[in-house]
Amino acid sequence: MAIELTKIISAFDGYPNKTIINDYMDIEGYGTYPQSADSLLATNIYVVNASVISDVSLKIKSNFIIIEDSLLSENNIKDNAANIIILEKNWTTETVMDILEKLFKDKQRVGDYSVKLLQACQKGYTIQQLMDLGYQFLNNPLLLVDISLCFIAHSGGNNIINEPLWEWTLSKGYVTKEYAQSIMIDDGKFEDDDELIIWETGLLNHRQLVGRVLKSNRPLAYLKLLEYNQPITACDEEILIMLCNVIALNIENTSTFGHSKNSLTDTFLTALLNQKMYNHAAIEERAKMYGLKLYENLFVITIRIDNRQNTNDRLYYLKRIFQNFFNRQTVLIYNGQLVILLDTMTAEIQNEKEMLSFQGLLEENDCTAGISKIFYHLYDFCEHYKQAANCLTLGELLKKNERLLNYSNLIIPHMILSFRGETNIRNLIHPVVKTLKALDEKKGSSFLETLIIYIKHNQDTTLTAKALHVHYNTLKYRINRIIEITNINFTDNDMLFDIQLSIKVLDILACI
């Protein structure tokens, strides 16, 4: 991959040097000075000490970086055909070679990224996906804001802990005028490529490089690269400009973002999940800005791919499937899973027929879903996401085989398991349950099962006998024996609750 000769010259800019250029050309390779002048290639550049270079070599059309360890006379370089860069004698061949190696590696890196960007365009990447691709190559956080200073998307910004102005932007949804003043100009028109990117310092704890996203030579947005994880290089500047150009293709104008609308919704919901936005009024205002009109009743559904092959391609494929199924755009990829914000007209998440179809879709795609309890405000989105996510964790721990897990049915197990870090949960088992369980194991009786079913049927002897498939008199005998053995008081509601809780603990212990 060729590098412009001017770029090589600029790599030594600022150091005492002299250049004699006969032909500004592209350089395809580099190396040390060869033994024979016949081996010189016109498109390569060679590093050599002045004391060893021959006059013949300088007459050949080629390129040299000459370290002046001995004085070069005007006669040495007079009427030469080569391009020559002369450095002072304190340079070494190794140092110069290292600089050239880095230049060619950076060129290869830019080439690799341009290929990735082309592939991304062919695949119809959203703005968020393009931002993620940029973060993958640049390894520094990226933030995109529109010309009106409103937040559009970011990648890597969640890991920033000591940059207040970035945290403000991610939480509030816009940047301050002071923050953006250094990259705005009065007429909003940019004249040349030199103004595509600028360094912004002073207001931030870290430097940032700002790229202008232009369409028809007018600004649509600003892409900020924060020098947070590592220094920003000249190679990074080239990549940032390419990313700005591709993002420009995804933006229709300064007020509407057409292709990126889904990306904006995803970014907004992701900010809520990351608790970057906490002001209730700001959240509602941002929802209106993005045209996010929701019914009163809200649920969160979290979907996990059970075969664990959570490749991006598969996740995006499933994202589209569930967008189509629920007829909602509020489906995003988060922590390697799908998260759905589902709004409904009724307090029921779906009717029975729809739920069966949903379960069938989960089965078909080898997925499991967790459903939160109902809620009514977007600022509760994160809390209810945790409920849906906990369904998946609890379902796996408790060896649940269902494809669809509802947090309402898992609240008590979740509470019990939360005690594991504080105490041995066996201590939660009531003495009545311990006594009957030990007796059943010793005698082969079924007193504990009888007690469980009896309480479940609100102490209705007829329903309990039917459920246990035993005679009414047999049930009466067992109940009397239970009272005799444990002194249980069936009018004590607190004791009955403790017994039911104990049964839940036993069920959990059988699974873990």
Beta strands, then each sheet from edge to edge (+ up, - down):
strand 1: 3-4
strand 2: 17-20
strand 3: 26-27
strand 4: 29-32
strand 5: 44-49
strand 6: 63-67
strand 7: 83-87
strand 8: 142-146
strand 9: 151-155
strand 10: 197-200
strand 11: 208-215
strand 12: 218-226
strand 13: 297-305
strand 14: 331-334
strand 15: 337-344
strand 16: 367-371
strand 17: 404-406
sheet 1: 1+ 3-
sheet 2: 2+ 7- 6- 5- 4-
sheet 3: 9+ 8- 12+ 11- 10+
sheet 4: 14+ 15- 13+ 16- 17-
end
